[in-house]
Every structure is written in C-alpha cells, then in structure tokens.
C-alpha cells in the first residue's frame, strides 16, 4: 500500500528531536528579502515572504490544512500579529505550473531538437504558501516564438517557393539565395520545402516555434 506522506529525508530534519513532528517557526523569505512596509495591510493578508509559519512536516501530500503564522518582526501591518493561514501540503517545487513563474530562455532550439528541454529557475507566486524554498530548479520545454507563422511560411513556399521566399521569410537566407538562382532547384527543391514546412520539420532559423 502506497504511503502519501511527505518524505522528509534531509540531514537537518533527521537530526532534530521534534516530538510533535512540527517544524519550528521560521521566516518564509529565506530566498530573498522583500520589504513588508504597508501600514494599511492586515497582518493576516501579508504575502508569505513577510510571515513566519509553523509547518507540520508530517502532513499528507495534497491535504488542505491551516497553519499558525505570525507577521515577521520587520513587517509593518495592522491587526493581530498572530493568525492562521490555509495551505496545501506540498513543497514549492510541487506547485502547479500556473502557481509559479520561470525564467524562460530564448537561446534554445525548439525545432532542431525534438522535445528540447533546459533547466531554469522558478519562483512561487507571492500568494502561495508551500514547504521548502520558494525558488527552485525546474526542467522546462523550449517553446519560445518570435512571431513566425506556419500559415505564412506554407503560403510562401507554395506560391513563391521557386524564388526562395519561404527560406528568406524563415531566416535561411543562404538557402534562399540558392533557390532564387536555381529557380527552386527546377521545382524539386520547392517541392521538398513544401513537404518539410507542412510537417513542421523546417522552421525558423533562430530555433523558435511557429505561432
């Protein structure tokens, strides 16, 4: 029978003699310091970076629970300093894709390598409470674009492919010059490019995806 309880295997956790399986209160802004200076904000509405919570590290993954929190000593807010906040039992790296933002790169090749992935840094959104570090590494798919349309490339390949218009449009200007002076390889090169573009095998020269 599978055990859905969170796996706590770090050396620091093992070395603690904590009988109630709760992690001592600690600030949630260990990744970076964010000013928490808003006298008009209720303490219970502060973002996670500005509060200190008492996490139950033996909670069941996916379970909704309330945690006891206090406003950070540097935070300026109004109302009770001690309050409860609701959260889902999970580590920050286990949050949904729409709950964190990642640093996307535009220098990877989306077309030349099938399912190309790269590692980047992701940060949980300010309103999400989770376990562990709020900034983490994640493998994401290379899927950036610069506005090249597949329909435009296909139309140019069919109508003006003999003059290399499709290659020029996609940024393959060397091949475009070759097609221009060879009249599309007497039609053979043009036909090949139509097939390659239709199968999405031939894409923009910069490695981006079609839109």
Phi and psi in degrees as GROMACS dihedral restraints (atoms count N, CA, C in turn):
[ dihedral_restraints ]
;  ai    aj    ak    al  type     phi  dphi    fc
    3     4     5     6     1   -74.6    20    10
    4     5     6     7     1   148.9    20    10
    6     7     8     9     1  -110.1    20    10
    7     8     9    10     1   116.5    20    10
    9    10    11    12     1   -89.3    20    10
   10    11    12    13     1     5.4    20    10
   12    13    14    15     1   -71.9    20    10
   13    14    15    16     1   147.3    20    10
   15    16    17    18     1   -61.9    20    10
   16    17    18    19     1   135.4    20    10
   18    19    20    21     1   -88.9    20    10
   19    20    21    22     1   113.0    20    10
   21    22    23    24     1  -106.8    20    10
   22    23    24    25     1   102.0    20    10
   24    25    26    27     1  -118.1    20    10
   25    26    27    28     1     2.4    20    10
   27    28    29    30     1   -69.6    20    10
   28    29    30    31     1   154.1    20    10
   30    31    32    33     1   -64.7    20    10
   31    32    33    34     1   -37.5    20    10
   33    34    35    36     1   -63.4    20    10
   34    35    36    37     1   -39.9    20    10
   36    37    38    39     1   -69.1    20    10
   37    38    39    40     1   -38.9    20    10
   39    40    41    42     1   -66.9    20    10
   40    41    42    43     1   -29.1    20    10
   42    43    44    45     1   -81.0    20    10
   43    44    45    46     1   -10.5    20    10
   45    46    47    48     1   -83.0    20    10
   46    47    48    49     1   140.3    20    10
   48    49    50    51     1  -103.8    20    10
   49    50    51    52     1    79.6    20    10
   51    52    53    54     1  -112.7    20    10
   52    53    54    55     1   105.5    20    10
   54    55    56    57     1   -74.7    20    10
   55    56    57    58     1   -23.6    20    10
   57    58    59    60     1   -99.1    20    10
   58    59    60    61     1    10.0    20    10
   60    61    62    63     1    56.3    20    10
   61    62    63    64     1    29.7    20    10
   63    64    65    66     1  -116.2    20    10
   64    65    66    67     1   141.5    20    10
   66    67    68    69     1   -81.9    20    10
   67    68    69    70     1   135.4    20    10
   69    70    71    72     1   -57.5    20    10
   70    71    72    73     1   154.0    20    10
   72    73    74    75     1   -59.5    20    10
   73    74    75    76     1   136.5    20    10
   75    76    77    78     1  -150.4    20    10
   76    77    78    79     1   152.3    20    10
   78    79    80    81     1   -67.5    20    10
   79    80    81    82     1   147.0    20    10
   81    82    83    84     1   -93.7    20    10
   82    83    84    85     1     9.2    20    10
   84    85    86    87     1  -108.8    20    10
   85    86    87    88     1    39.3    20    10
   87    88    89    90     1   -68.3    20    10
   88    89    90    91     1   -22.6    20    10
   90    91    92    93     1   -78.1    20    10
   91    92    93    94     1   -39.7    20    10
   93    94    95    96     1  -162.3    20    10
   94    95    96    97     1   154.3    20    10
   96    97    98    99     1   -88.5    20    10
   97    98    99   100     1   125.9    20    10
   99   100   101   102     1  -120.1    20    10
  100   101   102   103     1   125.4    20    10
  102   103   104   105     1   -58.8    20    10
  103   104   105   106     1   137.5    20    10
  105   106   107   108     1  -122.5    20    10
  106   107   108   109     1    67.1    20    10
  108   109   110   111     1  -119.4    20    10
  109   110   111   112     1    87.0    20    10
  111   112   113   114     1  -146.9    20    10
  112   113   114   115     1    99.3    20    10
  114   115   116   117     1   -68.1    20    10
  115   116   117   118     1   -14.6    20    10
  117   118   119   120     1   -89.9    20    10
  118   119   120   121     1    -6.1    20    10
  120   121   122   123     1   -93.0    20    10
  121   122   123   124     1   135.4    20    10
  123   124   125   126     1   -68.9    20    10
  124   125   126   127     1   143.2    20    10
  126   127   128   129     1   -58.9    20    10
  127   128   129   130     1   -38.0    20    10
  129   130   131   132     1   -71.6    20    10
  130   131   132   133     1    -9.3    20    10
  132   133   134   135     1  -105.0    20    10
  133   134   135   136     1     6.5    20    10
  135   136   137   138     1   -64.3    20    10
  136   137   138   139     1   150.8    20    10
  138   139   140   141     1   -71.0    20    10
  139   140   141   142     1   156.6    20    10
  141   142   143   144     1   -53.7    20    10
  142   143   144   145     1   -29.3    20    10
  144   145   146   147     1   -67.9    20    10
  145   146   147   148     1   -15.1    20    10
  147   148   149   150     1  -108.5    20    10
  148   149   150   151     1     9.9    20    10
  150   151   152   153     1  -129.1    20    10
  151   152   153   154     1   163.8    20    10
  153   154   155   156     1  -122.0    20    10
  154   155   156   157     1   121.9    20    10
  156   157   158   159     1  -118.2    20    10
  157   158   159   160     1   152.9    20    10
  159   160   161   162     1  -100.9    20    10
  160   161   162   163     1    96.7    20    10
  162   163   164   165     1   -83.4    20    10
  163   164   165   166     1   141.1    20    10
  165   166   167   168     1   -92.9    20    10
  166   167   168   169     1   101.6    20    10
  168   169   170   171     1   -75.2    20    10
  169   170   171   172     1    -4.8    20    10
  171   172   173   174     1  -104.9    20    10
  172   173   174   175     1    17.3    20    10
  174   175   176   177     1   -68.5    20    10
  175   176   177   178     1   160.0    20    10
  177   178   179   180     1   -84.9    20    10
  178   179   180   181     1   133.0    20    10
  180   181   182   183     1   -56.2    20    10
  181   182   183   184     1   131.2    20    10
  183   184   185   186     1    87.3    20    10
  184   185   186   187     1    -5.5    20    10
  186   187   188   189     1   -76.8    20    10
  187   188   189   190     1   137.4    20    10
  189   190   191   192     1   -87.6    20    10
  190   191   192   193     1   130.2    20    10
  192   193   194   195     1  -149.5    20    10
  193   194   195   196     1   164.4    20    10
  195   196   197   198     1  -103.8    20    10
  196   197   198   199     1   139.9    20    10
  198   199   200   201     1  -122.2    20    10
  199   200   201   202     1   147.4    20    10
  201   202   203   204     1   -84.1    20    10
  202   203   204   205     1   127.6    20    10
  204   205   206   207     1  -132.6    20    10
  205   206   207   208     1   158.1    20    10
  207   208   209   210     1  -134.1    20    10
  208   209   210   211     1   152.4    20    10
  210   211   212   213     1   -68.1    20    10
  211   212   213   214     1   141.3    20    10
  213   214   215   216     1   -60.6    20    10
  214   215   216   217     1   148.5    20    10
  216   217   218   219     1   -62.3    20    10
  217   218   219   220     1   -22.7    20    10
  219   220   221   222     1   -91.0    20    10
  220   221   222   223     1    -5.7    20    10
  222   223   224   225     1   -80.2    20    10
  223   224   225   226     1   139.8    20    10
  225   226   227   228     1  -109.2    20    10
  226   227   228   229     1   118.5    20    10
  228   229   230   231     1  -155.4    20    10
  229   230   231   232     1   175.2    20    10
  231   232   233   234     1  -119.3    20    10
  232   233   234   235     1   156.0    20    10
  234   235   236   237     1    97.3    20    10
  235   236   237   238     1  -170.5    20    10
  237   238   239   240     1   -64.2    20    10
  238   239   240   241     1   134.4    20    10
  240   241   242   243     1   -77.0    20    10
  241   242   243   244     1   -23.2    20    10
  243   244   245   246     1  -109.8    20    10
  244   245   246   247     1   134.0    20    10
  246   247   248   249     1  -158.8    20    10
  247   248   249   250     1   176.5    20    10
  249   250   251   252     1  -115.1    20    10
  250   251   252   253     1   144.2    20    10
  252   253   254   255     1  -128.3    20    10
  253   254   255   256     1   147.8    20    10
  255   256   257   258     1   -91.8    20    10
  256   257   258   259     1   148.4    20    10
  258   259   260   261     1  -155.0    20    10
  259   260   261   262     1   168.4    20    10
  261   262   263   264     1  -106.5    20    10
  262   263   264   265     1   133.4    20    10
  264   265   266   267     1   -69.0    20    10
  265   266   267   268     1   104.4    20    10
  267   268   269   270     1  -172.5    20    10
  268   269   270   271     1   156.7    20    10
  270   271   272   273     1   -81.0    20    10
  271   272   273   274     1   159.1    20    10
  273   274   275   276     1   -60.6    20    10
  274   275   276   277     1   -34.8    20    10
  276   277   278   279     1   -72.6    20    10
  277   278   279   280     1    -8.1    20    10
  279   280   281   282     1   -97.0    20    10
  280   281   282   283     1     5.2    20    10
  282   283   284   285     1   -70.1    20    10
  283   284   285   286     1   161.1    20    10
  285   286   287   288     1   -70.2    20    10
  286   287   288   289     1   155.7    20    10
  288   289   290   291     1   -55.8    20    10
  289   290   291   292     1   -32.6    20    10
  291   292   293   294     1   -81.4    20    10
  292   293   294   295     1    -1.5    20    10
  294   295   296   297     1  -101.8    20    10
  295   296   297   298     1     2.3    20    10
  297   298   299   300     1  -145.5    20    10
  298   299   300   301     1   157.6    20    10
  300   301   302   303     1  -115.7    20    10
  301   302   303   304     1   140.9    20    10
  303   304   305   306     1  -119.6    20    10
  304   305   306   307     1   151.6    20    10
  306   307   308   309     1   -78.6    20    10
  307   308   309   310     1   106.5    20    10
  309   310   311   312     1   -87.3    20    10
  310   311   312   313     1   143.0    20    10
  312   313   314   315     1  -106.6    20    10
  313   314   315   316     1   146.8    20    10
  315   316   317   318     1  -117.1    20    10
  316   317   318   319     1    21.4    20    10
  318   319   320   321     1  -116.4    20    10
  319   320   321   322     1    12.8    20    10
  321   322   323   324     1   -95.8    20    10
  322   323   324   325     1   161.9    20    10
  324   325   326   327     1  -103.5    20    10
  325   326   327   328     1   107.0    20    10
  327   328   329   330     1   -75.1    20    10
  328   329   330   331     1   -29.5    20    10
  330   331   332   333     1   -95.7    20    10
  331   332   333   334     1   -42.7    20    10
  333   334   335   336     1   -68.1    20    10
  334   335   336   337     1   -28.3    20    10
  336   337   338   339     1  -118.0    20    10
  337   338   339   340     1   120.9    20    10
  339   340   341   342     1   -68.3    20    10
  340   341   342   343     1   131.8    20    10
  342   343   344   345     1    53.5    20    10
  343   344   345   346     1    42.6    20    10
  345   346   347   348     1   -64.9    20    10
  346   347   348   349     1   130.7    20    10
  348   349   350   351     1  -127.8    20    10
  349   350   351   352     1   158.4    20    10
  351   352   353   354     1  -146.7    20    10
  352   353   354   355     1   160.3    20    10
  354   355   356   357     1   -97.1    20    10
  355   356   357   358     1   134.8    20    10
  357   358   359   360     1  -143.7    20    10
  358   359   360   361     1   175.3    20    10
  360   361   362   363     1   -95.7    20    10
  361   362   363   364     1   136.6    20    10
  363   364   365   366     1  -125.6    20    10
  364   365   366   367     1   147.3    20    10
  366   367   368   369     1  -129.2    20    10
  367   368   369   370     1   133.5    20    10
  369   370   371   372     1   -68.5    20    10
  370   371   372   373     1   144.5    20    10
  372   373   374   375     1   -61.4    20    10
  373   374   375   376     1   150.2    20    10
  375   376   377   378     1   -59.0    20    10
  376   377   378   379     1   -24.0    20    10
  378   379   380   381     1   -90.8    20    10
  379   380   381   382     1     0.9    20    10
  381   382   383   384     1   -98.2    20    10
  382   383   384   385     1   129.6    20    10
  384   385   386   387     1  -103.0    20    10
  385   386   387   388     1   128.1    20    10
  387   388   389   390     1  -152.4    20    10
  388   389   390   391     1   171.0    20    10
  390   391   392   393     1   -87.8    20    10
  391   392   393   394     1   152.6    20    10
  393   394   395   396     1    81.3    20    10
  394   395   396   397     1  -166.1    20    10
  396   397   398   399     1   -73.3    20    10
  397   398   399   400     1   140.8    20    10
  399   400   401   402     1   -81.2    20    10
  400   401   402   403     1   -13.7    20    10
  402   403   404   405     1  -116.8    20    10
  403   404   405   406     1   131.2    20    10
  405   406   407   408     1  -148.3    20    10
  406   407   408   409     1   165.3    20    10
  408   409   410   411     1   -87.7    20    10
  409   410   411   412     1   146.0    20    10
  411   412   413   414     1  -150.5    20    10
  412   413   414   415     1   141.7    20    10
  414   415   416   417     1   -87.2    20    10
  415   416   417   418     1   120.9    20    10
  417   418   419   420     1  -122.5    20    10
  418   419   420   421     1   156.0    20    10
  420   421   422   423     1   -80.2    20    10
  421   422   423   424     1   142.4    20    10
  423   424   425   426     1   -78.8    20    10
  424   425   426   427     1   105.0    20    10
  426   427   428   429     1  -142.1    20    10
  427   428   429   430     1    39.1    20    10
  429   430   431   432     1   -83.2    20    10
  430   431   432   433     1   161.7    20    10
  432   433   434   435     1  -143.1    20    10
  433   434   435   436     1   156.6    20    10
  435   436   437   438     1  -124.3    20    10
  436   437   438   439     1    20.1    20    10
  438   439   440   441     1    98.1    20    10
  439   440   441   442     1     5.1    20    10
  441   442   443   444     1   -73.9    20    10
  442   443   444   445     1   128.9    20    10
  444   445   446   447     1   -99.6    20    10
  445   446   447   448     1   133.4    20    10
  447   448   449   450     1   -64.8    20    10
  448   449   450   451     1   -38.9    20    10
  450   451   452   453     1   -63.8    20    10
  451   452   453   454     1   -38.4    20    10
  453   454   455   456     1   -67.5    20    10
  454   455   456   457     1   -44.8    20    10
  456   457   458   459     1   -61.9    20    10
  457   458   459   460     1   -40.0    20    10
  459   460   461   462     1   -66.4    20    10
  460   461   462   463     1   -43.1    20    10
  462   463   464   465     1   -64.5    20    10
  463   464   465   466     1   -42.1    20    10
  465   466   467   468     1   -66.1    20    10
  466   467   468   469     1   -37.0    20    10
  468   469   470   471     1   -66.0    20    10
  469   470   471   472     1   -37.1    20    10
  471   472   473   474     1   -76.7    20    10
  472   473   474   475     1   -42.6    20    10
  474   475   476   477     1   -89.4    20    10
  475   476   477   478     1   -43.6    20    10
  477   478   479   480     1  -122.3    20    10
  478   479   480   481     1    22.5    20    10
  480   481   482   483     1   -63.3    20    10
  481   482   483   484     1   -29.5    20    10
  483   484   485   486     1   -64.8    20    10
  484   485   486   487     1   -21.4    20    10
  486   487   488   489     1  -101.7    20    10
  487   488   489   490     1     7.1    20    10
  489   490   491   492     1    76.8    20    10
  490   491   492   493     1    16.3    20    10
  492   493   494   495     1   -61.5    20    10
  493   494   495   496     1   -37.1    20    10
  495   496   497   498     1   -66.1    20    10
  496   497   498   499     1   -40.9    20    10
  498   499   500   501     1   -67.7    20    10
  499   500   501   502     1   -40.3    20    10
  501   502   503   504     1   -63.1    20    10
  502   503   504   505     1   -41.1    20    10
  504   505   506   507     1   -62.6    20    10
  505   506   507   508     1   -39.0    20    10
  507   508   509   510     1   -84.2    20    10
  508   509   510   511     1    -3.7    20    10
  510   511   512   513     1    93.8    20    10
  511   512   513   514     1     2.3    20    10
  513   514   515   516     1   -89.4    20    10
  514   515   516   517     1    68.6    20    10
  516   517   518   519     1   -71.2    20    10
  517   518   519   520     1   -28.2    20    10
  519   520   521   522     1   -63.9    20    10
  520   521   522   523     1   -48.0    20    10
  522   523   524   525     1   -66.6    20    10
  523   524   525   526     1   -31.9    20    10
  525   526   527   528     1   -62.6    20    10
  526   527   528   529     1   -40.7    20    10
  528   529   530   531     1   -65.0    20    10
  529   530   531   532     1   -40.2    20    10
  531   532   533   534     1   -61.9    20    10
  532   533   534   535     1   -41.9    20    10
  534   535   536   537     1   -67.7    20    10
  535   536   537   538     1   -37.1    20    10
  537   538   539   540     1   -62.8    20    10
  538   539   540   541     1   -45.2    20    10
  540   541   542   543     1   -85.0    20    10
  541   542   543   544     1    -9.1    20    10
  543   544   545   546     1  -110.7    20    10
  544   545   546   547     1    10.7    20    10
  546   547   548   549     1    53.0    20    10
  547   548   549   550     1    47.9    20    10
  549   550   551   552     1    69.5    20    10
  550   551   552   553     1    29.7    20    10
  552   553   554   555     1    61.3    20    10
  553   554   555   556     1    38.1    20    10
  555   556   557   558     1    56.5    20    10
  556   557   558   559     1    33.6    20    10
  558   559   560   561     1    94.9    20    10
  559   560   561   562     1   -23.8    20    10
  561   562   563   564     1   -68.7    20    10
  562   563   564   565     1   -48.4    20    10
  564   565   566   567     1   -61.5    20    10
  565   566   567   568     1   -40.2    20    10
  567   568   569   570     1   -60.9    20    10
  568   569   570   571     1   -45.1    20    10
  570   571   572   573     1   -63.2    20    10
  571   572   573   574     1   -40.8    20    10
  573   574   575   576     1   -63.4    20    10
  574   575   576   577     1   -42.8    20    10
  576   577   578   579     1   -66.0    20    10
  577   578   579   580     1   -36.3    20    10
  579   580   581   582     1   -59.7    20    10
  580   581   582   583     1   -43.5    20    10
  582   583   584   585     1   -67.0    20    10
  583   584   585   586     1   -44.1    20    10
  585   586   587   588     1   -63.6    20    10
  586   587   588   589     1   -41.5    20    10
  588   589   590   591     1   -70.2    20    10
  589   590   591   592     1   -39.5    20    10
  591   592   593   594     1   -62.9    20    10
  592   593   594   595     1   -30.3    20    10
  594   595   596   597     1   -91.3    20    10
  595   596   597   598     1     4.8    20    10
  597   598   599   600     1    62.3    20    10
  598   599   600   601     1    19.0    20    10
  600   601   602   603     1   -79.6    20    10
  601   602   603   604     1   -33.6    20    10
  603   604   605   606     1  -100.7    20    10
  604   605   606   607     1   115.9    20    10
  606   607   608   609     1  -126.5    20    10
  607   608   609   610     1  -171.2    20    10
  609   610   611   612     1   -57.2    20    10
  610   611   612   613     1   145.8    20    10
  612   613   614   615     1   -67.2    20    10
  613   614   615   616     1   -23.4    20    10
  615   616   617   618     1   -82.6    20    10
  616   617   618   619     1     1.1    20    10
  618   619   620   621     1    87.5    20    10
  619   620   621   622     1     3.8    20    10
  621   622   623   624     1   -81.2    20    10
  622   623   624   625     1   172.3    20    10
  624   625   626   627     1   -97.6    20    10
  625   626   627   628     1   159.7    20    10
  627   628   629   630     1   -71.0    20    10
  628   629   630   631     1   158.3    20    10
